[in-house]
Amino acid sequence: MKKIEAIIKPFKLEEVKDALSGVGVQGITVSEVKGFGRQKGHKELYRGAEYVVEFVPKIKLEIVISDDKTEEVVQAIVKAASTGRIGDGKIFVSTIDDAIRIRTGEFGDIAIG
């Protein structure tokens, strides 16, 4: 099993969610997060005063899938989340040793399906 963590722009969430549904992803966890990469934040003007926004709002998606769907899910996220501009985000893929569905006690690929 693999865990895919994707950091994307907030306005891309619906497109990414639809793309993931299209490739058969049944569950995702979504969190509102803040951070910065190469962007290093930005400046905003509010009521005539300039403010430095050091941490940019982003959306973090967490998806646990079977190994054989990894490439398909990653490509769906890349295609749906890309704007071609700086700050589009990152995708991290890691290995998951096990998953357990608490309600039934099922484990492994059965628990994530």
Legacy VTK file of the C-alpha trace (Angstrom):
# vtk DataFile Version 3.0
C-alpha trace
ASCII
DATASET POLYDATA
POINTS 113 float
0.000 0.000 0.000
1.037 3.585 -0.623
0.130 6.859 1.012
-0.036 9.832 -1.299
0.148 13.273 0.266
-0.524 16.137 -2.111
-0.218 19.830 -1.325
-2.284 21.815 -3.832
-3.757 25.271 -4.387
-7.148 25.636 -2.680
-9.058 26.543 -5.846
-7.926 23.264 -7.465
-9.570 21.035 -4.837
-12.784 20.310 -6.771
-10.908 19.490 -9.988
-8.543 17.145 -8.136
-11.404 15.502 -6.232
-13.263 14.868 -9.504
-10.105 13.477 -11.132
-9.540 11.127 -8.183
-13.142 9.914 -8.335
-12.597 9.279 -12.041
-9.739 6.871 -11.327
-11.637 5.017 -8.603
-10.341 6.606 -5.393
-12.987 5.972 -2.746
-11.692 8.051 0.141
-9.494 11.065 0.787
-8.649 13.172 3.811
-8.541 16.927 3.202
-6.863 19.463 5.496
-6.414 23.211 5.211
-2.731 23.955 5.769
-0.309 26.855 5.422
3.278 26.852 4.281
5.775 28.156 1.791
8.226 26.849 -0.732
9.985 28.810 -3.424
7.228 31.413 -3.256
8.409 32.614 0.165
4.960 34.102 0.764
3.690 37.320 -0.809
2.645 40.885 -0.040
-0.962 42.038 0.125
-2.522 45.470 0.355
-5.364 45.832 2.871
-6.978 49.208 3.582
-3.931 51.058 2.360
-1.425 49.098 4.452
0.938 46.502 3.078
1.119 43.123 4.832
3.564 40.298 4.288
1.843 36.918 4.136
4.656 34.531 5.031
2.609 31.329 4.928
0.458 30.671 1.883
-2.847 28.800 2.347
-2.859 25.371 0.711
-4.885 22.161 0.767
-3.337 18.869 1.846
-4.836 15.641 0.510
-4.024 12.246 2.016
-4.908 9.105 0.095
-4.018 5.497 0.908
-4.239 3.153 -2.077
-3.042 -0.222 -3.283
0.395 -0.299 -4.933
-0.970 -0.965 -8.418
-2.993 2.299 -8.499
-0.155 4.611 -7.412
0.950 5.887 -10.824
-2.617 6.410 -12.031
-3.566 8.416 -8.916
-0.382 10.522 -9.012
-0.934 11.361 -12.690
-4.570 12.299 -12.024
-3.462 14.732 -9.306
-0.692 16.238 -11.444
-3.021 16.776 -14.397
-5.862 18.282 -12.342
-3.753 20.439 -9.980
-1.337 21.943 -12.485
-1.590 25.596 -13.504
1.949 25.778 -14.839
2.870 28.500 -12.349
4.999 28.530 -9.227
3.207 27.257 -6.131
1.236 24.442 -7.798
2.332 22.148 -4.962
4.033 18.854 -4.291
3.152 15.171 -4.125
4.810 12.782 -1.687
4.482 9.002 -1.965
5.364 6.747 0.970
4.913 3.098 1.840
2.265 2.034 4.339
2.888 -1.177 6.253
-0.722 -1.867 7.167
-4.202 -0.401 7.475
-6.975 -1.566 9.790
-10.670 -0.774 9.474
-11.680 -0.204 13.086
-15.348 -1.175 12.674
-14.708 -4.648 11.225
-11.096 -5.405 12.122
-10.251 -5.966 8.426
-6.690 -5.157 7.468
-4.486 -4.629 4.421
-5.920 -3.751 1.004
-9.391 -4.886 2.116
-9.433 -2.171 4.798
-8.777 0.646 2.331
-11.266 -0.488 -0.317
LINES 1 114
113 0 1 2 3 4 5 6 7 8 9 10 11 12 13 14 15 16 17 18 19 20 21 22 23 24 25 26 27 28 29 30 31 32 33 34 35 36 37 38 39 40 41 42 43 44 45 46 47 48 49 50 51 52 53 54 55 56 57 58 59 60 61 62 63 64 65 66 67 68 69 70 71 72 73 74 75 76 77 78 79 80 81 82 83 84 85 86 87 88 89 90 91 92 93 94 95 96 97 98 99 100 101 102 103 104 105 106 107 108 109 110 111 112
